[in-house]
């Protein structure tokens, strides 16, 4: 059923039906009611693409994620999509992969799709190549980065103080008598670089020598990666008293490894993750974690983007503050 079919049955012009659909004035009450009854009778839904061509508006938002298997980023995209849907926008969520070349291709796709706004999920988009690509292809639309920022007139960032948060984690473990603390990194990114800096600063400010600052990298970003890295830490430094992990998933693998190796968690070894994810709540013992405010970051990103869509926003950098959620692993 098209707008022309409705018009034919109602005995009016297609433009009259369009005016009723868009609640425009200048139509007789009897005509308006007749058209409305037919619209309801046939459960008519306007063609969004066609309306977009007329209104010069797609009402589409692009959300780019490096890896759509990463639960933390997908959950953030869920919150953002929900907030923007309330305002009448449709979101396209795409996984770009880790290379700048692939990210650039997806940015071009968003331009071709005529999106009205863009969300970039995570600090992995903080590169010079992506900055130049945004200038070339997305300079006319508002862009918001979640846990990242690029210095461009149309780009805003919502960040969390993960470096300070990890610094607090070091002090938290030290206050519990855990002096010898390692850090396990799941993968390299600007965000994780800040976490490493927070760990280094925390250890140095507590008087630790350079040789007592132990940083290990997972061979893969996964549960197994966290397990294997923890085995490496405890084999090389069996007197380790605490381990901080860059993500909860690796920390959950670490808990399993520590228990398998006969360590008492948390009596002998205290473990902390980052993300406040579901993984930390369903493992045994439950994981102490640094809450990096996923939902708050996502809602702030959606609000900033919406203001930009209305032409009321300006590029800005918003900082949120993390907090430690204490559970059984410490």
C-alpha positions in Angstrom: 0.0 0.0 0.0 1.5 3.3 -1.1 0.7 6.9 -0.5 -0.9 7.0 -4.0 -3.2 4.0 -3.2 -4.3 5.8 0.0 -4.9 9.0 -2.0 -6.9 7.2 -4.7 -9.2 5.5 -2.2 -9.7 8.7 -0.2 -10.4 10.7 -3.4 -7.7 13.3 -2.7 -4.2 14.2 -4.0 -1.1 12.4 -2.8 0.1 15.7 -1.5 -2.9 15.9 0.8 -2.1 12.4 2.3 1.5 13.6 2.8 0.3 16.7 4.6 -1.9 14.5 6.9 1.0 12.2 7.6 3.2 15.1 8.5 0.4 16.8 10.5 0.5 19.9 8.3 -2.3 22.6 8.5 -4.7 23.7 5.7 -6.8 20.5 5.4 -10.5 20.2 6.1 -11.3 18.2 9.3 -13.5 15.7 7.4 -10.8 15.1 4.8 -8.1 14.7 7.5 -10.2 12.1 9.4 -11.0 10.2 6.2 -7.3 9.9 5.3 -6.4 9.0 8.9 -8.9 6.2 8.9 -7.4 4.7 5.7 -3.9 5.0 7.1 -4.9 3.1 10.2 -7.0 0.6 8.2 -4.0 -0.4 6.0 -1.4 0.1 8.8 0.5 2.5 6.5 4.1 3.2 7.4 5.9 6.0 5.5 9.1 5.0 3.6 11.9 6.4 5.8 14.3 6.5 2.9 11.9 8.4 0.6 11.1 10.9 3.4 14.8 11.4 4.0 15.2 12.4 0.3 12.5 14.9 0.6 13.5 16.2 4.0 17.2 16.0 3.2 17.6 14.0 6.4 18.6 10.3 6.8 18.2 10.2 10.6 21.0 7.6 10.6 23.9 7.5 13.0 27.1 5.4 12.4 28.7 3.6 15.3 32.1 2.1 14.6 33.7 -0.6 16.8 37.1 -2.1 16.2 35.9 -5.6 17.3 32.2 -6.2 17.8 33.0 -9.3 19.9 34.3 -7.1 22.7 31.4 -7.1 25.2 32.4 -3.8 26.8 32.1 -1.9 23.5 29.0 -3.7 22.4 27.3 -2.8 25.7 28.2 0.8 25.2 26.8 0.8 21.7 23.6 -0.7 23.1 23.2 2.2 25.6 23.9 4.8 22.9 21.6 3.2 20.4 18.8 3.1 23.0 19.2 6.8 23.8 19.3 7.9 20.2 16.3 5.7 19.2 14.2 7.7 21.7 15.1 10.8 19.6 14.1 9.2 16.3 17.5 8.1 15.1 18.5 4.8 13.6 22.0 3.4 14.3 24.3 1.4 12.0 26.8 -0.6 14.1 29.8 -1.9 12.2 33.1 -3.6 13.2 36.0 -2.0 11.5 38.9 -4.3 12.5 42.1 -3.0 14.1 44.0 -1.5 11.1 43.8 2.2 10.1 43.2 1.1 6.5 40.0 -0.8 7.4 38.8 2.0 9.7 39.3 4.5 6.9 37.2 2.3 4.6 34.3 2.2 7.1 34.5 6.0 7.5 34.1 6.3 3.8 31.0 4.0 3.9 29.5 6.2 6.6 29.9 9.2 4.3 28.3 7.3 1.4 25.4 6.4 3.6 24.9 10.1 4.5 24.9 9.5 8.2 24.1 12.6 10.3 26.4 11.8 13.2 29.1 9.3 14.2 30.2 7.5 17.4 33.7 6.1 17.5 34.0 3.4 20.2 37.3 3.3 22.0 40.7 4.8 22.0 41.9 2.7 19.1 40.5 5.4 16.8 43.0 8.0 18.2 45.4 8.0 15.3 46.7 10.7 12.9 45.4 8.7 9.9 41.9 8.6 11.4 42.0 12.2 12.2 42.9 13.1 8.6 40.2 10.7 7.4 37.5 12.4 9.5 38.7 15.8 8.2 38.3 14.5 4.6 35.0 12.5 4.9 33.1 13.5 8.0 33.9 17.2 8.6 30.3 18.2 8.3 28.8 15.9 10.9 29.2 15.7 14.7 31.5 13.0 15.9 31.8 11.7 19.4 34.6 9.4 20.7 33.9 7.1 23.7 37.0 6.9 25.8 39.0 8.9 23.3 39.5 12.3 21.8 40.8 13.9 18.6 41.4 17.7 18.4 39.0 18.6 15.6 36.3 21.2 15.4 33.5 18.6 15.0 34.9 15.9 17.4 34.0 15.6 21.0 35.3 13.0 23.5 34.0 11.3 26.7 36.8 9.9 28.7 37.4 8.3 32.1 40.4 8.7 34.3 41.7 5.2 34.0 45.3 6.2 34.7 44.3 7.7 38.0 42.0 4.8 38.6 44.8 2.2 38.2 46.9 4.4 40.5 44.2 4.1 43.1 44.1 0.3 42.6 47.8 0.2 43.4 47.3 2.1 46.6 44.2 0.0 47.5 46.3 -3.2 47.2 49.2 -1.7 49.2 46.8 -0.6 51.9 45.7 -4.3 52.2 49.4 -5.3 52.7 50.0 -6.4 49.1 53.4 -4.9 48.4 54.6 -6.9 45.3 52.1 -6.1 42.5 52.2 -7.0 38.8 50.2 -5.6 35.9 48.8 -7.7 33.1 48.0 -6.1 29.8 45.5 -7.7 27.4 46.4 -5.6 24.3 48.0 -2.3 23.4 45.9 0.8 22.9 46.0 4.5 24.0 43.6 3.6 26.8 45.7 0.7 28.1 48.8 2.9 27.8 47.2 5.2 30.3 46.5 2.2 32.6 50.2 1.2 32.4 51.2 4.8 33.3 48.9 4.7 36.3 50.4 1.5 37.5 54.0 2.7 37.0 53.3 6.0 38.8 51.5 4.2 41.7 54.4 1.8 42.2 57.1 4.5 41.9 55.2 6.8 44.4 55.1 3.9 46.8 58.9 3.5 46.7 59.2 0.5 44.4 62.4 0.1 42.4 62.4 -0.2 38.6 63.1 -3.9 38.8 60.0 -4.4 41.0 57.6 -3.0 38.4 56.4 -6.1 36.6 54.4 -5.6 33.4 53.2 -8.7 31.4 51.3 -8.8 28.1 48.7 -11.5 27.2 49.5 -13.5 24.1 45.9 -13.1 23.2 43.1 -10.9 24.5 40.9 -13.6 26.0 40.2 -15.7 29.1 43.1 -18.0 28.1 45.3 -15.0 27.5 44.8 -13.9 31.1 45.3 -17.4 32.4 48.6 -17.9 30.6 49.9 -14.5 31.5 49.1 -15.1 35.2 51.0 -18.4 35.1 54.0 -16.5 33.6 53.8 -13.9 36.4 53.6 -16.4 39.2 56.3 -18.7 37.8 58.8 -15.8 37.5 57.7 -14.0 40.7 56.1 -16.6 43.0 56.1 -14.1 45.8 53.6 -11.8 43.9 50.9 -10.5 46.3 48.7 -8.6 43.8 47.9 -8.4 40.1 46.0 -5.7 38.3 44.6 -6.6 34.9 43.7 -4.2 32.1 40.3 -5.9 31.6 38.0 -8.1 33.6 38.1 -11.0 31.2 41.8 -11.4 31.6 41.4 -11.1 35.3 38.9 -13.9 35.4 41.4 -16.1 33.6 43.9 -15.0 36.1 41.7 -16.1 39.1 41.5 -19.6 37.6 45.2 -19.8 37.0 46.0 -18.6 40.5 43.7 -21.2 42.1 45.0 -24.0 39.9 48.5 -23.1 41.0 47.5 -23.4 44.7 47.3 -19.7 45.6 44.9 -18.5 48.2 42.7 -15.7 46.6 42.5 -13.1 48.2 44.5 -14.1 51.3 47.8 -14.8 49.5 47.1 -13.0 46.2 44.7 -10.0 45.5 43.4 -9.6 42.0 41.7 -6.6 40.3 40.2 -6.1 36.9 38.9 -3.2 34.9 35.5 -2.6 33.3 32.9 -3.7 36.0 31.7 -6.3 33.5 29.4 -9.3 34.0 32.5 -11.5 34.0 33.6 -10.2 37.4 30.2 -10.9 38.9 29.8 -14.5 37.8 33.3 -15.9 38.6 34.3 -17.4 41.9 35.6 -15.6 43.9 33.8 -12.5 42.6 36.2 -10.0 41.0 37.2 -6.6 42.5 37.1 -4.2 39.6 37.7 -0.6 38.5 34.4 0.7 37.3 35.1 2.9 34.3 31.5 4.2 34.1 30.4 2.5 30.9 26.8 3.5 31.1 27.5 7.0 32.1 30.1 7.4 29.3 27.6 6.0 26.8 24.7 8.3 27.9 27.0 11.3 27.9 28.2 10.4 24.3 24.6 10.1 23.1 23.6 13.5 24.7 26.6 15.3 23.2 26.0 13.8 19.8 22.3 14.8 19.9 23.2 18.3 20.8 25.5 18.4 17.8 22.7 17.0 15.6 20.5 19.9 16.7 23.3 22.4 15.9 23.5 23.3 19.6 26.7 21.5 20.5 30.4 22.3 20.2 33.4 20.1 20.4 34.2 19.3 24.0 36.1 16.9 26.2 34.2 15.4 29.1 36.0 13.5 31.9 34.3 11.0 34.2 35.9 9.5 37.3 36.4 5.8 37.9 35.8 4.0 41.2 36.9 0.7 42.7 34.2 -1.8 43.3 35.4 -4.2 46.1 34.4 -7.9 45.8 35.9 -11.2 47.0 39.1 -11.3 45.0 40.8 -8.7 47.3 
